[in-house]
Amino acid sequence: MNLNTIASSIWIYLPAYFANATPVAFGGGPPLDGGENWLDGKPFLGSHKTLRGCLVGVLAGILIGILQGNLLSGLAQGVGAILGDLISSFLKRRWDVAPGESFPLLDQLDFIIIAVILSQPFTRSTLIDIIVILVVTVPIHYATNYFSWLIKMKEHPW
């Protein structure tokens, strides 16, 4: 795995990265689930998932896709990143993990896995691109979250 391969993989999936990060800076507002509980009596998604966060995330993915010259990839990755994060939140609530609490690997890979799946028809990524992005996303995610915590954008460094 050389630096060109890593850079190329990150470039391909940059819309997903922006879609995943943007809600931290521009999200907020009422929770997407309206504060409702699921059948098990636990919150459906939790207070950290908001309509505004979802919308700005998808829009960020679209914008980066447009800048890259691939609107459909940006849209698919934006939707995929947000959907992956929502699925993760739903699962974490079922497993009694509080909103904002860490769940290693699920928290780092949820957004990119679904973004890769949904955008594959528009990116035509190779298996190497996919493996590389999955491997490098874990340390990148930890580093960006730590930085966001340092500058007080996040409550926790994960």
C-alpha positions in Angstrom: 0.0 0.0 0.0 1.8 3.1 -1.2 0.9 6.8 -0.6 -0.5 7.2 -4.1 -3.0 4.4 -3.5 -4.0 5.8 -0.2 -4.4 9.3 -1.6 -6.4 8.0 -4.5 -8.7 6.0 -2.2 -9.3 9.0 0.1 -10.0 11.2 -3.0 -12.6 8.7 -4.3 -14.4 8.6 -0.9 -14.0 12.3 0.1 -17.7 13.0 -0.2 -18.4 10.4 2.5 -15.8 11.9 4.8 -17.3 15.4 4.4 -20.8 14.0 4.8 -19.8 12.3 8.0 -18.0 15.3 9.5 -20.3 18.2 8.5 -23.1 17.4 11.0 -20.7 17.9 13.9 -20.1 21.5 12.8 -23.5 22.4 11.4 -26.0 19.9 12.8 -28.1 20.4 15.9 -31.7 21.1 16.5 -34.5 18.7 17.3 -33.7 15.0 17.2 -34.6 13.2 13.9 -36.6 10.6 15.8 -38.7 13.2 17.6 -37.6 11.8 20.9 -39.7 8.7 20.3 -38.8 5.3 21.5 -38.6 2.0 19.6 -40.6 -1.1 20.4 -38.1 -2.0 23.1 -38.8 1.3 25.0 -35.3 2.6 24.1 -34.8 5.7 22.0 -35.0 5.0 18.3 -31.8 6.9 17.4 -31.1 9.3 20.3 -30.7 13.0 20.7 -27.5 13.3 18.7 -29.1 12.6 15.3 -30.9 15.6 13.9 -32.7 16.5 10.7 -30.4 19.4 10.1 -27.4 17.2 10.7 -28.6 14.7 8.2 -29.5 17.3 5.6 -26.1 19.2 5.9 -24.3 15.8 5.7 -26.0 14.8 2.5 -25.5 18.3 1.0 -21.8 18.2 1.9 -21.4 14.9 0.1 -23.2 16.3 -3.0 -21.1 19.5 -3.0 -17.8 17.5 -2.8 -19.1 15.2 -5.5 -19.9 18.2 -7.8 -16.4 19.6 -7.1 -15.0 16.2 -8.1 -17.1 16.1 -11.2 -19.2 13.2 -10.0 -22.6 14.4 -8.6 -24.1 10.9 -8.4 -21.1 9.5 -6.4 -21.4 12.5 -4.1 -25.1 12.0 -3.6 -24.7 8.2 -3.0 -21.8 8.7 -0.6 -23.6 11.5 1.3 -26.7 9.4 1.7 -24.6 6.3 2.5 -22.5 8.1 5.1 -25.6 9.5 6.9 -27.5 6.2 6.6 -24.5 4.2 8.0 -24.3 6.6 10.9 -28.1 6.3 11.6 -27.9 2.5 11.4 -25.1 2.5 13.9 -27.0 4.8 16.2 -30.1 2.5 16.0 -27.9 -0.5 16.9 -26.1 1.3 19.7 -29.4 2.2 21.3 -30.5 -1.4 21.2 -27.2 -2.4 22.9 -27.6 0.3 25.6 -24.7 2.4 24.4 -25.5 6.0 25.3 -25.5 8.7 22.5 -22.0 10.1 22.1 -20.4 7.1 23.8 -17.7 5.1 21.9 -18.3 1.8 20.2 -14.9 0.9 18.6 -14.9 0.0 14.9 -18.6 0.4 14.5 -18.2 4.2 15.1 -15.3 4.4 12.7 -16.6 2.2 9.8 -20.4 2.6 9.8 -20.4 5.6 7.5 -17.8 4.5 5.0 -19.1 0.9 4.6 -22.6 2.1 3.5 -21.1 4.9 1.4 -18.9 2.4 -0.4 -21.8 0.1 -1.1 -24.1 2.8 -2.4 -21.6 4.6 -4.5 -19.9 1.6 -6.1 -21.9 2.0 -9.4 -20.7 5.6 -9.7 -17.1 5.2 -8.5 -16.1 1.9 -10.1 -13.6 1.5 -7.3 -11.3 -1.5 -7.3 -11.1 -4.0 -4.5 -7.8 -2.4 -3.5 -9.5 1.0 -3.2 -12.1 -0.4 -1.0 -9.7 -2.3 1.3 -7.5 0.8 1.6 -10.3 3.1 2.5 -11.6 0.7 5.1 -8.1 0.3 6.7 -7.2 4.0 6.6 -10.6 5.3 7.8 -10.0 3.9 11.3 -6.9 6.0 12.2 -8.2 9.0 10.2 -11.5 8.9 12.1 -9.7 8.7 15.5 -7.4 11.6 14.5 -10.1 13.9 13.2 -12.3 13.2 16.2 -9.4 13.9 18.6 -8.8 17.2 16.8 -12.5 18.1 16.9 -12.4 17.5 20.6 -9.3 19.6 21.1 -11.0 22.6 19.4 -14.2 22.0 21.5 -16.4 20.9 18.6 -17.0 17.5 20.3 -17.6 16.5 23.9 -15.4 13.4 23.6 -12.2 12.6 21.8 -13.7 9.6 20.0 
